[in-house]
């Protein structure tokens, strides 16, 4: 690294504690200082470039420094940067709410703003419990899928099931139980998991406020994927018992799974839908919770009844973030993004045929613009994911595997040539592991 890079890294390690990182690793694994970004590329201070194959934690769907989104945020910056959303409102929030209602599954008529994905999950959990309380029932439990991940704040962590994140904080967590996720993407596995769900609800339905799922793909749960028929049947059963279905579309929403929202593939409307990440095209922190009028009306009352949903964040509905989200939706409207994504996902899957003969590849799976390669024959202590990550950076590609799972979630604007670069780099990294 040049002197500028070295100085930035030195100052960083003096003060910054990085997320999802064992900081001791940086005694031998250099940080990469990024000076600028454009499209699918990140550039360091030496002008080395890296294809962002994971959309910077799944958010930059239209690439970095997108000219259209940037212009809309700058335009908003000169008008209104922020105002509280309690007792006040503003046009970007109103416009965004209207557009989200128009594109999400029918029946989701109300929008509650939050700051990030974990916060949105917390809102949905609290809102569901509070709804039942307002209706005269105390339902202290939440149900989630095994292997699930919904964020890292206390409530969101409670309904997750990835031990790596959860076990340390077990004494702090709220009450939650799990039901088995379908084993794979087959209908047979989905139906088998539905039978297990039926057993749990038959015994404990009256205790459960809501069932929260990541529809189709469990992101941090090693990109595990399952068939949409599970969601269809789960919604039907939950409705029978008066249990809310929360669709956590924070990662899967906005075209990532091959449809605008993953729930569309199950042909259902959840009681709650949480959205974040790609909502602003990767520009600003913003999240929303979508719900229906039935839930909303359970809180609508004279103040003396104490049924109001008293939950807030300082930056709720921030105008700059709302403007970025509106610009992101503009890009969807101006282009047939979903159709283009389907072509690219098919191309990716075809290019992965050569991986199937590698002895250390267990499985290749795909849902829309999410593709995962599961490796086999390694122990956690071998840290194969870290080796793939280092190889990728050495060859101009940002890959950040989940343990032994290498995955691709690139920006939608990626070219076929850039896809080739990502896949060839991953292939060579896996071959070297052999």
GIWO-V793629 format. One line per field, one symbol per residue. phi: phi as a letter, one per 20 degrees, with the letter a starting at -180 (. if undefined). psi: psi as a letter, one per 40 degrees, with the letter a starting at -180 (. if undefined). burial: # if it has 16 or more other ideal C-beta (glycine too) atoms within 10 Angstrom, else .. Layout:
BEGIN
phi=???
psi=???
burial=???
END
This chain:
BEGIN
phi=.fffgffffffgffcedeflceffgffcdffdfdebbbmeddcefemfccfefcllmmdefdnelffffgffffffgedbeabfddncbbfgffffggffffdeggoedccdecdbfffffggfffffgfgfffencdcedcdbegmebcpcfgffffeebeggeeggdgfeeefbcdcffgfbeefgfffffffffgffffecgfedfbddcefmcegfemlfcbfffffgfffffffgemdfddeedfeefmnfdocgcfgffelcdffccdcalfgdmnecfabcdebdfffgffdeafgfeldfeecbcgegmggffffffffffgfffecefffffffffffffffegfffeffedebccbclecccdeecncegfflfffffgffgffdncedcgemedecdcfgfefeffffgffffffffffffff
psi=iiddddddddddeddhhiifhhdddedehiihhhdiihbeihhaeeeiihhgeefgffdgdfiifhdddddddddddedhdiiieheiiiddddddddddddeiihegeihhiadiddddddddddddddddddeeihgeiihiiieiheaeidddddeifhddddddedeeiihiiiihihdaeidddddddddddddddddedeehdihhihhdhhcefffiiiidddddddddddddefhihhhgfddeifedeeididddeefihidihhiacedeeedihiiihhaidddddeehiideefeigghiidfhfhdddddddddddddddeigdddddddddddddddededdehdehdihiihbfhhihhiieiideefdddddddddddffhhhgigbehhihgiideiidddddddddddddddddd.
burial=#...#..##.....................#.##..#.####.##...########.#######.#..#..##..#........#....#.##..##.##...##..#.#######################.#....#.############..########..##.........#.#####..#...##..##..#..##...#.#############################.##....########################.#########################..#..#........#.#...#.###############.##....##..##.##..#..##..#..#.##..############.......###.#######.#.######.###########...##.###.###.##..#.
END
